[in-house]
Amino acid sequence: MWKTRIIAFLFIALGVGLGLYVYQSEKTGTDPFRLGLDLRGGSYLVYKADVSEIEDGDVQSSMDSLRDVIERRINAFGVAEPNVQTESHSLGIEGTEERLVIELPGVTDLDEAVEIIGQTPLLEFKVEVAPEEQERILAEIEALQSETVTVEEDGVVDLGNRAAELTALYDQMYVNTELTGKYLEKSQLQFSQGGIQNGGGFQSQPIIGLRFNSEGAKLFEEITRANVGKTIAIYLDGQVVSAPQVNAVIAGGDAIIEGNFTLEEAKETVGRLNSGALPIPIELISTNTIGPTLGQNAVNAGIFAGIVGLILVSLVLILWYRLPGLIATIALFVYTSIMLWMFKFIPVTLTSAGIAGFIISIGIAVDANILIFERMKEEIRVGKNLHDSVTIGFKRAWASIRDSNISSIISALFLFWFGTALIKGFALTFGLGILISMFTAITVTRFVLLSLTKKNARSNKIIRFLYHSGLNK
């Protein structure tokens, strides 16, 4: 008997201790909750990734590399706790679309957020097309250049779309290779040995040195071996910055970019490449900005909803079940303390959807207690004493509680596995709440109820009255 009461006391003490820790850590700011973008404020960006040139089996690895590169870029700007995720969106019969979702908490300037991502360059290496294809493209270029141009009255030459068409034709002279910025290990500023003439002397020309990782070094060696005597075009952000001729096979994974850079341009490009060159192109398709005031309002609304919900549920339990309802309320507050502590311990990034999942799980925690109390009613009505009614009631209610909670957990797992970032926040708190509620309903409530009864004996009149007045309805 005393052992049961000690365990019941320890469970209550655990709930009180965790509750005090959560309160103090929030009050002092030593261990605050991690708030998502919708609660904290910031920028939300969605990019579409162009994976048309990537084989199906390499799409996921390329998207993972893209995510890592963007994370390095964002971290270099000092953004606190950014969230970068990849998602696949079904487009029906058109297939799927790969997307990159970026959350930048605290960055409420949308132009700044786009600049942080957009400054990351796309580095590509392309080789010449087949000779017969080159002849066709050169013929088209020659025909386009021979067309008559229009001269305006003020002497301005109207080229129309000729410049863009010529650029597109020249781009067709080269085809993509597997070697991209994905394999770049390091970039550094160098200077050419010959230099360029500057007044009466010569000035060294800035160039950019590249070093690839082991896989990139193998690709670069294979590309140079297959294109000796030809040119390899180096593209940066879709523009040709260098097209050197391959005179011999280049091993070791080192390359240079000579693009008539100024010193400042070369330094900036080196910094951008070292912070991460994009392995695949991306296109901004959606943006959203949430101000800190709106985020704080969402936090306040979530806290208010949670407190009001707990109070109303507790009142209903106590008014309907009396002492068992009071004990269920105590278990409910132990459950809340454990859940809030878990949010800090894991830690969980709380969003509006996550708070909703937590509040819904409170209802499920109460549902388990109601099933138990209704079973206890049945045992009391057939003449069982309080101790046996509690024991048998928990035993017979367990099957129903187990089955309903397992089905809810399966739903949460599917939502977390296949859902978007917003849905995953709901699924995580919802699933975690179900697991903790099973513990508090089956363990905490049971030990506290049993601590107030005696085995093979009748409890005192007050306890018996409170039990029966709540369970004999």
N, C-alpha and C positions, 0 to 999 in steps of 0.2 A: 504493500500500500504506500509506504513512505517512498519507496523507489519510484513509483509512478508519479507521486507528487513532486519529487525532486526533478525528474525529467520534464514534467510540465512546467515547473518553475524555470528551468534552464531554457526551454523554448521561448517562454515569454521574455526572459532576460535577454536572449539573443535578439528578439525583435526590437526591444527597447534600445539595446546597445547599437544595433545597426541604424535604427532611426535617429538616435542622437548623433551618430557619426555623419550621416547624410546631412542633417541639419547644420552641424558645426562646419563641415567642409564647404557647404554652400555659403554660409554666413561669412566665413573667413576667406573664401576663395582659394583654399589650398588644393582642393580637388573638385573643381566644378564639373557639372555635366557637360558632355560634348554635344553641342547643338548643331543641327544641320543647317543648311543654307536658308531654308524657309523660316527658321526660328532666329537665326543670328543675323541674317542680312548678307548680301553679297551678289555675285554674278553667276549666272547659269548659262553655259554655252553648249551647243550641240553641233558637232561637225560630222559631215558625211565623208567617209574614206573611199577613195577610188582604188578598188582592188581588181579592176578589169584586167590588169596586166599580170596578176598573180595567180598561180595555179591554186586550185581549190584546196589542196592539202596544205598549202603554206599560208592560207589566209589568217588563221588563228594566230600563228607565230608572228606574222607581220603586224597584226593588230596589237599583240602583246608588246612588240618592240616599239610601236608607235606610242602606246600608253607610257612605257618607261621613259621614252625620249621627252614627252610632254611633261611628265612629272619632274624630270631633271630641270627642264626649262623653268617651270613654275617655282620650284624650290630655290633656284638661283635668284629669283626676285623676292624671296623672303615671305611668300604668302603662307600664312599659318594654316596648317591642317587642310590642304587642298584635297579634293576627291576626284580622281580621274578613273573612269570606267569605260569599258568597251561593251557595246550591245549589238545584237543582230536583230533587225526588224524585218518581219515578213511583209512582202509587197504583193502577196497573192500569186497569180500566175507569172508575175514578172520576176519572182525569185526573192532574194533577201538583200537588205542594205546594211552595210556595216557602219556603225556610228561610234563616235567618241563623245562621251558626256563628261563635261568638266565643271566642277563646282569650286568657286573661289570665295570662301567665306571672308567677309570684311572688305572685299574689293567691290565697291558700289559704283565705281566709275566704269561704265561699260566699254568706253573707248580704250581705257587702260587695260581692261581684261582682254580685249581682242588683240591689243598690241603685244601683250605678253605671249600669246600663242602665235600670232602671225609673224613675229620676228624670227621664228625658227625656220631655217632655210631647207629647201629640198635639193639634195645633192644626187646627181645621176651621171652615169657613164654610158655613152652610146657609141656604137661602132657603125662603120659605113655599110650601106645596103649593097646588094649584089651589083656587079658591073652593069648588067642589062637594065636594072632598075635605075641606076644612076644615069644612064644615057637617056631614059625616058624623062626623068625629072629635069635634067639639064636642058633638054629640048623644050620643055614647057617653060623653063625660066627664060631661055633665049627668045621664045615667042612672046612672052609677056613683056620683056624689056624692049622689044622692037615695036610695040604698040605705040600709036601716036598719043602724046599727052596734050592736055588742054592748058593754054596759057591765058590767065585772066587779064582784064584790062589794066590792072595795076602791076602787071608783070609777074604775079605769083603763079607758080606752076601747080596745077591741080592734078595730083597723082591718083586721086580717088582711093580705091582699095588696093592699089598696086603694091604699096609697101607691105601691107599685111599679107597679101597673097604671095609675095616673094619670100617673106619670112617663113610662111607655112611650107612653101616648096623646099626651101633650104633645110628646114627641120626634117622633111621627109628623106633627106639624104642619110639620116642616121636612124638606127633602130635601138630600142632599149636592150640593156643587158641586165643580168641579175645583180650586178654590183651597184649598190646605192649607199646613201649615208647610213643605212642600217648597220653596215660593217665597219664604220669609221671608229677607230680607237682614239685617235688624237690628231689635232691640227695645230700647227705652229707657224709663226711669222718667220720668213726667211728673206734673203736678198740675193738677187741674181749676181753672178760673178762679173759679167760684162758691164751691166748697167746701161743707162741711157744718157745721151748727151744733154748737158744742162749749161748753157752759156759757153764758157771756155773750157769746161771740164766734163767729167762723167759722174753721174749719180746712180747709185745702186737702185735697181727696180725691185720694189717689194713683191714677193711671191708667197704663195701659201703652200706649206708642206703638209702632206697627209700621210698618216700611218694607219693601216688597216689591221684588224684583228686577224687571227690565224685563218679563219674561214674566208675573210675578205682578201687576204694575201693570196690564197690559192685561186680565187676567182680572178683577181687582177693578173696573176701570172698566166692563167689559161686564156684570158682575153688578149693579152699582149702577144702570146704565142700564135694565136689564130689570126692576128692582124698586123704582123710585121710588114712594114712598108706602107701601111695605111694610117689613117688618122683616127684618133679616139676623141670624141667630143665630150667635154666636161660641162654639164649643165648645172647652174645654180639658180634655183627658183624659176626654172623654165627657160632661162636665157643661157646661150653659149658663152662661157667666159674663157674657154681655152680649147683648142683643138690641135694638140701636138701630134706629130708623126711618130709612130713606133718604129724605132730603128733596130731594136733587139728585144728579146724576152726580158721582162723586168720581174725579178723574184725578190722576195723579202717583204713585200707589202708597202713600199714607199712610193708616193707619187707627188707631183707638184701641180699647182694651178697658176698659170701665167695669164693674167687678164688685164694688164695695164692698170693695176690698182694704184690709187694713191696710198700713202702710208696709213691714213685714217680709215680708208675703206678696207684695207687689208687687215688692220687690227680688229675692226668691227666684225668682219667676216670670220676671222679666226675664232673670236669669242662666241659668235653664234654657232659655228660648227662644233666647238667643244661643248657647248651646252646642249647639243643634240641636233643632228640633221634628220629630218623626217624620212623614214624609210618608204613611205607612200604619201601621195598627195591627199590633202584634206580640204573640204569646202565648208564654210560656216553656213548653216541652214536655219539656226534658231538661237535666239538670245533672250534672256530675261534677267531683270535686276530687281532685287528685293531690298528695300531700305531697312536700316536697323530698327526704326520705329515700328514698322509693320511687323518685323520679326519679333520684337518684344511684345507686341499686342497678341501675337499668336501664342507666345509662351504663357502670358497671363491668362489667356482664354483656356489653354490646356490645363493649367494648374487649377483654375476655378472649376472647370468641368470635372476634374478628378476629385476634388474635395467635396463638391456637392453630391457627386455620385456615391462616394463612400458614406457620407452622412445619411443620405436617403436609404441606401441599401441597409445600413446598420439599424436605422429606425424601424424599418419593416421587419427585419430579423428579430429584433428585441420585442417589438409589440406582438408579433405573431407567435414566437417560440419561447419568449421569456428567458429563462436561464440558458437553455441551449443556444438561443439566438445571441445572447450576450457573449457566450463563449465563442460562437462562430464569428462574431464581430472582432473579438480579440485576435482570433486566428487570421482574420482578414487584414488587420493592421500589421501583424507579423509578416504576412504575405507581402504587403505593400513595402515594408521596410526592407525585406530581402530583395525584392525586385529593384527598388531604387539603388540599393547597394550594388547589385549585379550590373546595373547600367554604368556605374562608375568603375567597377572592377574589371569588366571585360576589355575595354569600355565599349559602350554602344553609342553611336551617333544618333541622337534623338531628333526626329522630324515630327511634323504634325501627324503624318500617317502612323509613325511609331507610337506616339502618345495615344492615338485612337486604338491601336492594337492592345496597348496596356490597359486602357479603360474597359475594353470589351472582355479582356481576360479576367477582370475583377468579377464580372457577371458570371463567368464560367466557374470561378472559384466558389461563389455563393451557391451555384447550382449543385455542386457536389455536396455541400452541407445540407441542402434541402432534401436531397435524395436520402441522405443518412438519417435525418430527423424523421422523415416519413416512415422509414423502415423501423425506427425505434418506436414510433407510435403503434405500429402493428404488434410489436412484441409486448408492449405495456398493456394493450387491450386484451391480450390472451393470458394475462396474469403474471408475466415475468417481472422480476425485481429490476431495479434501475441498472445495476451492474451488468446483468445478463442482457438487458435490452440494449445497452450501449454496445456490448461486445458483438452480439448477434446482428444488430442493426448495421454496424460497420462492415461486418463480414458479408452480409447479403447485398449491401449497396455497392460493394467494390466492383462487381462484375459490370454493372451499368456505368459506373464512373469510368472504369478502365476503357470500355468500348467506345464511349462517347468522346473521351479525351484522345484516344489513339486516332480516331477518325479526324479530329480537329488538328492533331499534330501532323498527320499525313497531308492535310490541306495546306498547312503552314509550310511544310517542306516543298511542296510543289510550287507554291507562290514564291518562295525564296529562290528556288532553282531556276524557274522560267520567267520570273517577273522582272520589271525594270527596277531602277534604283529606288524609286518611290515605293513600289510594292514590296521590295525586299525589306525596307525599314519596318513596314507594318507586319510582315511575316515573322521577322526576327523577334520583335517584342511580343507578338501574339503567341508564337510557339514557346518562347521562354516563359511567358506567363502561365501557360497551361501546365508546363512541367513543375513550376514552383507551386501552383495552386493544388496540384495533386499531393504534393508533400505536406502543405499546410492543412488541407482538408482531411487527409487520411491520418496524419501523424500528430500535428499540433492539437487539432480539435479533439481527437480521440483521447490523447493523454490527459488533457485538461478535464474532459468529461469524466473519465475514469477516476481522476484524482478526487472527485467530489462524491464518489460512491464507495460502498464497501462490498466486497465479494461475500456472497452467501449471507448477507445481512441487509436489514432495512436501513436506509439513510435517515438522518434526523428529519424532523417534521418540516423545517423551513426548506431544506433542499428538495424534499419529496414534493412539497407544495409547488415550488417553482418549476420543477420538472413536469409534474402532471398538469399544471395549469397551462403550460405551453404545448404539451404533447397530447393532451386529451381533447383536442378540438376536432 
